[in-house]
Amino acid sequence: MRDCQWIAQLLQHGLLKGSFIPPRHQLELCDLTRHRTQLVGEKTRTVNRMQKILEGANIKLPSVASDIIGVSAGPCCRL
């Protein structure tokens, strides 16, 4: 309770600054970065799922191609 009263007194005397709100372009950049991170994570999960399915079918593609969605894996496996 005492903290609330202290903060209220500081606010009444104009001793508190408002919170920082970033500019719109910075917020949009954060949104884009967050979305890209989600997409990269989704791609990784999909690749891992593909690899698990292939290994379940006794197809050991990683032993032949270092990147199962890369150029050496062939056009059918690329995302």
C-alpha positions in Angstrom: 0.0 0.0 0.0 2.8 2.4 0.8 4.4 1.8 -2.6 1.2 2.7 -4.3 0.9 5.9 -2.3 4.5 6.8 -3.1 4.0 6.3 -6.8 0.8 8.3 -6.7 2.6 11.2 -5.0 5.4 11.1 -7.6 2.8 11.1 -10.4 1.0 14.1 -8.9 4.2 16.1 -8.7 5.1 15.2 -12.3 8.2 13.2 -11.4 7.3 10.1 -13.4 8.0 9.8 -17.1 5.6 8.0 -19.4 6.5 4.5 -20.7 8.4 4.1 -23.9 6.3 3.3 -27.0 8.4 2.6 -30.0 7.6 4.2 -33.4 5.3 2.4 -35.8 8.1 1.3 -38.2 10.0 -0.3 -35.3 6.8 -2.2 -34.2 6.3 -3.4 -37.8 9.9 -4.6 -38.0 9.5 -6.5 -34.7 6.3 -8.1 -36.1 8.1 -9.1 -39.3 11.1 -10.5 -37.3 8.8 -12.5 -35.0 6.9 -13.9 -38.1 10.1 -14.9 -39.8 11.3 -16.7 -36.7 8.0 -18.6 -36.6 8.3 -19.6 -40.2 11.9 -20.8 -39.8 10.8 -22.9 -36.8 7.9 -24.3 -38.8 10.3 -25.2 -41.7 12.7 -26.9 -39.3 9.8 -29.0 -37.7 8.6 -30.0 -41.2 12.1 -31.1 -42.3 12.5 -33.1 -39.1 9.1 -34.7 -39.7 10.0 -35.6 -43.3 13.3 -37.1 -42.1 11.5 -39.2 -39.5 8.9 -40.5 -42.0 11.7 -41.4 -44.5 13.7 -43.2 -41.8 10.5 -45.0 -40.8 10.3 -46.3 -44.4 13.9 -47.4 -44.2 15.1 -44.6 -46.5 18.3 -43.2 -45.1 18.5 -40.0 -47.1 20.8 -38.2 -44.6 23.5 -40.8 -45.2 23.5 -39.8 -48.9 22.7 -36.1 -48.8 23.9 -33.8 -46.1 20.9 -31.6 -46.4 17.7 -33.5 -47.1 16.0 -30.4 -48.6 19.1 -29.1 -50.4 20.1 -29.3 -54.1 21.6 -32.8 -53.7 18.4 -34.2 -52.3 16.4 -33.7 -55.5 13.5 -31.6 -56.5 10.8 -33.8 -54.8 12.2 -33.1 -51.3 12.7 -29.3 -51.4 10.3 -27.0 -49.6 
